[in-house]
Amino acid sequence: MFDRIVSDPGVLGGKPCIKGTRISVEFILELVASGASRDDIISAYPQLRAEDVEQAARFAAESLKSDAVLTSEVRD
C-alpha cells in the first residue's frame, strides 16, 4: 500500500521517509501546510516523484485515523 514510505531507526530516528531519501513524511506535510503545491515540492526536491508526495499525504491520513486528538481547551 505504501511502497514509497519506509521507516529505518538509523535514518532520522525512524521517522517515516520517502524510500531512498532522507525526506520525511513530516517535512512534506510541512511544505504542503506552508502552501507548497505538489509541483513546487517536486521542483525543489527533484529526487521526489509525484507519487512520493501523494503517498506521503495518504500515509499521514491513514496514520491519523486511529489517533485521538486531545486539546487543552477549557469549556464552560
C-alpha positions in Angstrom: 0.0 0.0 0.0 2.8 2.4 0.9 5.7 1.1 -1.1 7.4 4.5 -1.2 7.4 5.1 2.6 10.0 3.5 4.8 11.0 3.7 8.4 14.5 2.9 9.5 15.7 3.5 13.0 19.1 4.6 11.5 17.6 7.3 9.4 16.0 10.4 11.0 15.4 8.4 14.2 13.0 6.1 12.5 10.6 8.8 11.1 8.7 7.7 8.1 10.6 8.9 5.0 10.4 8.6 1.2 12.3 5.5 0.2 15.9 6.2 -0.9 15.9 9.7 0.6 16.2 11.5 4.0 13.0 13.4 3.2 10.4 12.7 5.9 6.7 12.5 5.5 6.5 15.2 8.2 8.7 17.5 6.1 6.5 17.0 3.1 3.4 17.8 5.1 5.1 21.0 6.5 5.7 22.1 2.9 2.1 21.5 1.9 0.9 23.3 5.1 3.0 26.3 4.1 1.3 26.5 0.8 3.6 24.5 -1.5 1.9 22.5 -4.3 3.0 19.0 -5.4 4.7 20.6 -8.4 6.5 23.1 -6.1 7.8 20.3 -3.9 9.0 18.2 -6.9 10.7 21.2 -8.4 12.5 22.0 -5.1 13.4 18.3 -4.5 13.9 16.7 -7.8 14.7 13.3 -6.2 11.0 13.1 -5.4 8.2 12.0 -7.7 4.6 13.0 -7.7 3.7 9.6 -6.3 6.0 10.2 -3.3 4.2 13.4 -2.3 0.8 11.8 -2.8 1.8 8.7 -0.8 3.1 10.9 2.0 -0.2 12.6 2.3 -2.1 9.3 2.2 0.2 7.8 4.8 -0.3 10.7 7.1 -4.1 10.5 6.7 -4.1 6.7 7.4 -1.8 7.2 10.4 -4.2 9.7 12.0 -7.4 7.6 11.5 -6.9 5.8 14.8 -5.4 8.7 16.8 -7.4 10.6 19.3 -6.8 14.4 19.3 -6.5 15.9 22.7 -6.7 19.7 23.3 -6.3 21.8 26.4 -9.3 23.9 25.6 -11.4 24.7 28.7 -15.1 24.6 28.2 -17.6 26.4 30.5 
